[in-house]
Amino acid sequence: MHNNDLVLIENLIERYQIASENEDFFMLENTWAVDGQISLIGTDSHEKLIGWQAIKNAFGKQFSLVSDMLIATDDLKINLNSSGTTAWFSQRMNYNFIYGETAHELEGLRLTGVANKTGGEWKLVQIHLSVPAQVNIGRP
């Protein structure tokens, strides 16, 4: 693995999260490969966003509904393909935010994604955010 690439990918993921917390569209756009067929799959069943404009619109809606977002992460895992041009990653996250006048916390979210290296720069091409379900299979 290319250690420098791993650091750059980790920095990319961190910038994506900081941009989300700060409601920073410019920083968000700078983390995505906006010229490609990028995708973001959200936590609602209808949230399959293709292209930068759809992703930007979804963030705009989120930013208008919530405030004071704080994202805490752990267990980041990054893998690189053999040519060092594609990476996939996963991590766990907790979201804290204000919706209306009430504080909320979502724990144990899972973020997975893919980043591509083009022209020496890493950019996101796919993100999937999921919320753990409470499935009671095998429990009395």
C-alpha positions as CSV (number, residue, x, y, z in Angstrom):
1,M,0.0,0.0,0.0
2,H,1.1,3.5,-0.6
3,N,1.3,5.2,2.8
4,N,1.1,8.7,1.4
5,D,-2.1,7.8,-0.5
6,L,-3.7,6.4,2.7
7,V,-3.0,9.7,4.4
8,L,-4.4,11.7,1.5
9,I,-7.6,9.5,1.5
10,E,-8.0,9.9,5.2
11,N,-7.7,13.7,4.8
12,L,-10.3,13.6,2.0
13,I,-12.8,11.8,4.2
14,E,-12.1,14.2,7.1
15,R,-12.6,17.2,4.8
16,Y,-15.9,15.7,3.6
17,Q,-17.1,15.4,7.2
18,I,-15.8,18.9,8.2
19,A,-17.6,20.4,5.2
20,S,-20.8,18.6,6.2
21,E,-20.5,19.9,9.8
22,N,-19.8,23.5,8.6
23,E,-22.4,23.5,5.8
24,D,-19.6,24.4,3.4
25,F,-20.8,23.7,-0.2
26,F,-17.4,24.8,-1.7
27,M,-15.5,22.4,0.5
28,L,-18.0,19.6,-0.2
29,E,-17.8,20.1,-3.9
30,N,-14.0,20.0,-3.7
31,T,-14.2,16.5,-2.2
32,W,-16.3,15.0,-5.0
33,A,-15.3,14.1,-8.6
34,V,-18.1,16.4,-9.8
35,D,-17.5,15.7,-13.5
36,G,-18.3,12.0,-13.2
37,Q,-21.3,9.8,-12.5
38,I,-20.9,10.1,-8.7
39,S,-23.5,8.7,-6.3
40,L,-24.6,9.1,-2.7
41,I,-26.9,6.5,-1.2
42,G,-28.5,7.9,2.0
43,T,-30.4,6.4,4.9
44,D,-33.9,6.7,3.4
45,S,-34.9,4.1,0.9
46,H,-35.5,6.8,-1.8
47,E,-32.1,8.5,-1.3
48,K,-30.1,7.4,-4.4
49,L,-28.5,10.5,-5.7
50,I,-26.6,10.5,-9.0
51,G,-24.5,13.5,-10.0
52,W,-23.2,16.5,-8.2
53,Q,-26.3,18.6,-8.6
54,A,-28.5,16.0,-6.9
55,I,-26.0,15.5,-4.1
56,K,-25.7,19.3,-3.6
57,N,-29.5,19.7,-3.5
58,A,-29.8,17.0,-0.9
59,F,-27.1,18.7,1.3
60,G,-28.9,22.0,0.8
61,K,-32.1,20.4,2.2
62,Q,-30.3,18.8,5.1
63,F,-28.6,22.1,5.9
64,S,-31.9,23.9,6.0
65,L,-33.4,21.4,8.4
66,V,-30.6,20.7,10.9
67,S,-28.0,22.8,12.6
68,D,-25.0,22.4,15.0
69,M,-24.0,19.1,13.4
70,L,-21.1,17.3,15.0
71,I,-19.8,14.1,13.5
72,A,-17.7,11.7,15.6
73,T,-16.0,8.8,13.8
74,D,-14.1,5.7,14.5
75,D,-12.9,2.4,13.0
76,L,-11.8,3.9,9.7
77,K,-10.6,1.2,7.3
78,I,-9.1,2.1,3.9
79,N,-8.1,-0.3,1.1
80,L,-6.3,0.5,-2.2
81,N,-6.4,-1.5,-5.5
82,S,-3.1,-2.8,-6.8
83,S,-2.5,0.1,-9.2
84,G,-3.1,2.7,-6.4
85,T,-5.9,4.5,-8.3
86,T,-9.0,3.4,-6.5
87,A,-9.7,3.2,-2.8
88,W,-12.7,1.9,-0.8
89,F,-13.3,2.7,2.8
90,S,-15.6,2.2,5.8
91,Q,-16.1,3.7,9.2
92,R,-18.6,4.1,12.0
93,M,-20.0,7.5,12.9
94,N,-22.2,9.2,15.4
95,Y,-24.2,12.3,14.3
96,N,-25.2,14.9,16.8
97,F,-27.4,17.8,15.6
98,I,-30.3,20.2,16.3
99,Y,-33.6,19.6,14.4
100,G,-36.2,22.2,15.2
101,E,-35.3,23.1,18.8
102,T,-34.4,19.6,19.9
103,A,-31.0,17.9,20.1
104,H,-30.7,14.5,18.4
105,E,-28.1,11.8,18.2
106,L,-27.8,9.0,15.7
107,E,-25.3,6.4,16.9
108,G,-23.6,3.6,15.0
109,L,-24.1,5.0,11.5
110,R,-22.0,3.3,8.9
111,L,-20.2,5.2,6.1
112,T,-18.8,3.3,3.1
113,G,-17.3,4.9,0.0
114,V,-15.1,4.8,-3.0
115,A,-12.5,7.4,-4.1
116,N,-10.6,7.6,-7.3
117,K,-7.2,9.2,-8.0
118,T,-7.2,11.3,-11.1
119,G,-4.4,13.6,-12.0
120,G,-2.7,12.9,-8.7
121,E,-5.7,14.0,-6.6
122,W,-8.2,11.8,-4.6
123,K,-11.9,12.5,-5.1
124,L,-15.0,10.8,-3.8
125,V,-17.1,8.9,-6.4
126,Q,-19.5,7.0,-4.2
127,I,-20.8,7.3,-0.6
128,H,-23.3,5.1,1.2
129,L,-24.6,6.0,4.6
130,S,-26.6,3.5,6.6
131,V,-28.3,3.3,9.9
132,P,-28.2,0.0,11.9
133,A,-31.5,-1.8,12.0
134,Q,-32.8,-3.5,15.1
135,V,-33.4,-6.9,13.7
136,N,-34.4,-9.6,16.2
137,I,-33.7,-12.7,14.2
138,G,-32.8,-15.6,16.4
139,R,-33.8,-13.8,19.6
140,P,-36.7,-15.1,21.7
